[in-house]
Structures are given as C-alpha cells and as structure tokens.
C-alpha cells in the first residue's frame, strides 16, 4: 500500500481519505481551507482496493 499524508494545520481533527488529484477531493480541500479547518489528507489506492481493507 502506498499511503501519503498531507497535513494542513497543527492538530488536524478531520481525516480525509482519497487522492489529491480527484476533483471531488479538491472541492472538499478547498472548502476546508476556506473555512480554515485543520485536516489531514491520507492518499489511498482506490483502484487497488485499499479502501476496502480494514
């Protein structure tokens, strides 16, 4: 699995799972940034089924 974390802010309380290149994720990131909310983006391999692993 290839996991990449992007942390915005000191203590992120929101964990966002997805790919930074996804337009849906980009909209969520823009909204969180506009509201100045701290978040952590964790990239997952959706094509490889990583989102189904527990």
C-alpha positions as CSV (number, residue, x, y, z in Angstrom):
1,X,0.0,0.0,0.0
2,X,1.2,3.5,-0.8
3,X,-0.1,5.9,1.8
4,X,0.9,9.6,1.6
5,X,-0.2,12.1,4.2
6,X,-0.7,15.8,3.7
7,X,-1.3,17.7,7.0
8,X,-2.8,21.2,7.0
9,X,-2.6,22.9,10.4
10,X,-1.1,22.0,13.7
11,X,-3.6,19.5,15.1
12,X,-5.9,18.1,12.3
13,X,-9.2,16.8,13.6
14,X,-10.5,15.9,10.2
15,X,-9.1,12.9,8.3
16,X,-9.9,13.0,4.5
17,X,-9.3,9.8,2.6
18,X,-8.8,9.9,-1.2
19,X,-6.5,11.1,-3.9
20,X,-5.4,14.7,-4.1
21,X,-5.9,14.6,-7.9
22,X,-9.6,13.8,-7.5
23,X,-11.8,16.7,-8.4
24,X,-14.2,15.8,-5.6
25,X,-11.4,15.7,-3.0
26,X,-10.1,19.0,-4.4
27,X,-13.5,20.6,-3.7
28,X,-13.5,19.3,-0.2
29,X,-9.9,20.6,0.4
30,X,-10.9,24.0,-1.0
31,X,-13.9,24.1,1.3
32,X,-11.9,23.1,4.4
33,X,-9.2,25.6,3.6
34,X,-11.8,28.4,3.1
35,X,-13.3,27.6,6.5
36,X,-9.7,27.4,7.9
37,X,-10.2,23.9,9.3
38,X,-7.2,21.7,10.0
39,X,-7.2,18.4,8.2
40,X,-5.1,15.5,7.2
41,X,-5.3,14.1,3.7
42,X,-4.4,10.4,3.5
43,X,-4.0,9.2,-0.1
44,X,-5.3,5.7,-0.7
45,X,-5.2,3.4,-3.8
46,X,-8.8,3.1,-4.7
47,X,-8.0,1.2,-7.9
48,X,-6.1,-1.4,-5.8
49,X,-9.0,-1.8,-3.4
50,X,-7.2,-0.2,-0.5
51,X,-10.4,1.5,0.6
52,X,-11.9,-1.9,1.3
53,X,-9.1,-3.1,3.6
54,X,-9.8,-2.9,7.3
